[in-house]
Amino acid sequence: MSGAEVKFPIDLTQYRKLRLDPSKPQLTAEQRQTLRDNIQLLRDAIVLFTSTGAARGVSGHTGGAYDTVPELCILLSLFEASERYYPVVFDEAGHRVATQYLLSALEGHLPAEHLLHYREANSKLPGHPELGLTPGVKFSSGRLGHMWPMINGIALANRDRTVFCLGSDGSQQEGNDSEAARLAVAQNLDVKIIIDDNNVTIAGHPSEYLRGYDLPQTLAGHGLEVVTVQGEDIDALWGGFVKVLTHQGPAAIISKRVMAPGVPDIQGSPHGHDVIPVKSALAYFKQRGYSTEKYNAIENILLNIKPTSVPYLYVGSTRENNANRVVFGEAVSDVLDGLSKEDAARKVMVIDSDLEGSTGLKVIHKRHPEVFIPSGIMERGNFSAAAGFGFESDKFGVFSTFSAFLEMVVSEITMARLNNCNVLCHFSHSGVDEMADNTCHFGINSFFADNGLDDVQSWLYFPADALQMQAIVRRVFFERGLRFIFSTRAKVPYLLKPNSDERVFGGDYEFVPGRDEIILEGKGGYVVSYGDMLYRSYDAVLRVRQEGLDVGIVNKPTLNLVDEQTLRKIGSSPFVLVVESMSRKTGLGSRFGTWLLERQLTPRYGYLGTNKEGCGGLQEQIPYQGLGPQSIIAKIKALSH
């Protein structure tokens, strides 16, 4: 056997339980050696099973979980020694999920071999911990920097116990943590925050892009007891634990270290935040001096795991794909090319939230640094900064982050709307396609941005392909007010005109805000779709037309406005089916039926959307939600009869 279907080659039974007592501040030689052995064992395991994510093409995160193993081993030794400590290793950095999966294996909830299926679809090992999904996982981390406030509540419910939470210099940038710190101090909660301060996040080094950000000063300013140690010095780290545990009330340990210490190619680099490449993992194990037999076993695993795919040849679109999230940055840069650098800097400000490489802003940073502001993981404040820049009528702020995080800035959107600000927002990673991070990163509540009253207009746009993305950005960039553009993590093909190789949004295509676009006329009913679901719906429509069903399809790139003429046309047909990757509870489908009824239009009506927690993996998410072409075809046929 090879790949993931083999015995886990690192013997986790070599982990030795240890009891540590904070009343004894000095480690014995035996305790020190046991800790060092345990740390190395668990770090090796993390490098191995997270690198399988690189091998199967589902990405992942190695460095954060690897970093915090010394803290983890001390916490487990405290749990072993006393029931005073709440026995859960809470972590506000969900991407360090490898820690939780490793604990599940150590505690016997998972066979070690199952770790080799890290982030694989349907393995129950997604990119963030989810309570109730993975055996042994004790909490859902949610999004970065959201755990500490909940820890406070656990401490309030367990006044006689100490509650720990692993933190990071990235997660601590979120405003939630400042609020949590103030409550913890005000209520003198026995919470201990153990922070890995490695000066690395996705986009770079906080010391460079967020000058003045100082964790010890920040937390001490809130009133916490703060101890700063070198995290790779086990005696110093234990000394830090002793100090915070003998302090009555909230306290924090700041563990200074480089990212992924001792790991070739990724040490100290933002690459350490991501999954370790297979080549680097093999170099790590070669450096570790494993026996030839064990190294060969590891190599056999990593070199025989291959990316999986969901093979399907779509009709009505090209085989060529493009990433709309990147094209957004290119399109904005093209608009800025029409201005002098001085005018661009005066009129436009683009602010990042540590995701420039993921949301397309990196292109703008490179081509137009005069408008670019690098910033931290502070979505609420960054959005409002973009809005404030656009407070004057001739200035325009640009903000971008993941669609899942739109839910975090709803109040700030209202504030911007009340102040008539000009903000162009790009929310990438919309829907569920290729979302290995799984449910907490689903971008499915995008209609929350449309939270104004009837007398104030917002504009929600979801282009179907790269050409339409370019057309939308060109058309709306310098318009007044709040404009929201959505894209997916996954690449999408170019849509083709019926029975043609000509691209729908090429040539002389001009985007008109608020206008629905009939791609195909149909007498038997209509499918309404947009964004990443349009090419899938188009495929389904073309296939049922070959079977004799005269079904049409409409692209609705402006999500939240009624096109009266098109609505009346399709509403007068036998059926209407809305297909989207938004939530069934909050998406277009949840309001489209109301629009029809308000106009006394009563076709048979149905809608498909995201409806359950994810399955992990990449392309598997769409069919798992019942959104693949075959599911659309089945729904069309059901509505046609």
Sequence and secondary structure as in RCSB ss.txt:
>XXXX:A:sequence
MSGAEVKFPIDLTQYRKLRLDPSKPQLTAEQRQTLRDNIQLLRDAIVLFTSTGAARGVSGHTGGAYDTVPELCIL
LSLFEASERYYPVVFDEAGHRVATQYLLSALEGHLPAEHLLHYREANSKLPGHPELGLTPGVKFSSGRLGHMWPM
INGIALANRDRTVFCLGSDGSQQEGNDSEAARLAVAQNLDVKIIIDDNNVTIAGHPSEYLRGYDLPQTLAGHGLE
VVTVQGEDIDALWGGFVKVLTHQGPAAIISKRVMAPGVPDIQGSPHGHDVIPVKSALAYFKQRGYSTEKYNAIEN
ILLNIKPTSVPYLYVGSTRENNANRVVFGEAVSDVLDGLSKEDAARKVMVIDSDLEGSTGLKVIHKRHPEVFIPS
GIMERGNFSAAAGFGFESDKFGVFSTFSAFLEMVVSEITMARLNNCNVLCHFSHSGVDEMADNTCHFGINSFFAD
NGLDDVQSWLYFPADALQMQAIVRRVFFERGLRFIFSTRAKVPYLLKPNSDERVFGGDYEFVPGRDEIILEGKGG
YVVSYGDMLYRSYDAVLRVRQEGLDVGIVNKPTLNLVDEQTLRKIGSSPFVLVVESMSRKTGLGSRFGTWLLERQ
LTPRYGYLGTNKEGCGGLQEQIPYQGLGPQSIIAKIKALSH
>XXXX:A:secstr
  TTSS  SS GGG       TT  S  HHHHHHHHHHHHHHHHHHHHHHHHHHHTT     HHHHHTHHHHHHH
HHHHHH TTB    EES GGGTHHHHHHHHHTTSS GGGGGGTT TTTT  SS  TTTSTT      STT SHHH
HHHHHHH TTSBEEEEEETTGGGSHHHHHHHHHHHHTT  EEEEEEE S BTTB HHHHSTT  HHHHHHHHT E
EEEEETT HHHHHHHHHHHHSSSS EEEEEE  SSTT TTTTTSGGGGS   HHHHHHHHHHTT  HHHHHHHHH
HHHH          SSEEEEEE HHHHHHHHHHHHHTTS HHHHHHHEEEE SS HHHHSHHHHHHH GGGEE  
 S HHHHHHHHHHHTTSTT EEEEEEEGGGGGGGHHHHHHHHHTT  EEEEEES BSTT TT GGG B  GGGG 
 S TTS  EEE  SSHHHHHHHHHHHTT SSEEEEE  SS EEEEB TTSSSBTTSTT    TT  EEEE  SSE
EEEE GGGHHHHHHHHHHHHHTT  EEEEE  BTTS  HHHHHHHHTSSEEEEEEEEETTTSTHHHHHHHHHHTT
   EEEEEEE S    SSTTHHHHTT SHHHHHHHHHHHH 
